[in-house]
Amino acid sequence: MDARLPSGGTALLTAVWHKRLAVVRILLDSGANIELRGDFQHWPPLHVAYFSGHIEFVQLIYERVPADKKLSFADLVLAQASVERSSAIYTKVVGNGKIDQKRRNGDTALRIACERGKRKTVEALLRNPSNGVNLVDADGWTPLMSASEHGHTEVVAILLEKGANSNDQLPNGFSALHIACENGHTGVVQLLLDRGASIDMIDEERE
């Protein structure tokens, strides 16, 4: 039942991808391994169900996944282009008031959206007060740093308008300005300077 296709997929993953709800139920009732990951994004069945956007699939799989394997709201934002759709699915399955803004690795939904330049997603996330604009991930990266690294000028502008601190630093001393300069994003550099980023901050190598 859990034999893999040459692509890495399993019968369960295939059934979820093709939205065969009755087949998914049969496979789960027969003991299909719910943790095996396929070739696409190395996602497990629950993540694929989130991506499909069909609440019935998410509910069916979610209730059978061990607590330590359940995905956070940030994981769902990774799988969905629309944060509104993500919120609707997640709150329907998990319950209102239980949205976890961080993944187990310390990453955040907001930082992920900023890294990818998802302007509308960023705006939607920032409407929720629990999504702190300066919330850092496990490595000390802020949403502003991630947007600056990838040259997403519009997202940088939104974050600054919402009070992002342009002078926050990574453990190595790099700020959003250092990061934008390193990657040659002139528009972001100018915007950060216009909004008060310190030009005199130094990194751990005193540069």
JOJO-V541098 format. One line per field, one symbol per residue. psi: psi as a letter, one per 20 degrees, with the letter a starting at -180 (. if undefined). burial: + if it has 24 or more other ideal C-beta (glycine too) atoms within 12 Angstrom, else -. A space follows every 50 residues. Layout:
BEGIN
psi=???
burial=???
END
This chain:
BEGIN
psi=hjqqrhiirrgghghggjlnghgggggghjkqoiipqahojkqrhghhgg hhjohgggggggiipqhiiqqrhhhhhhiqhphggggggghgghqqjjpo iqrhjirqgghghghiknghgggghiiohinphjpqahjjprhggghhhj knggggggghhjjpoijqqrhjiprhggghghjknhggggggghjjppii qqaijl.
burial=--------+++++++++------+--++---+-+-+++----++++++++ ++++--++++++-++----+++++++++++--+-+++-++--++----++ +++---++++++++++++--++++++-+--+++++++---++++++++++ +++-++++++-+-+++++++---++++++++---+--++-+++-+-+--- +------
END
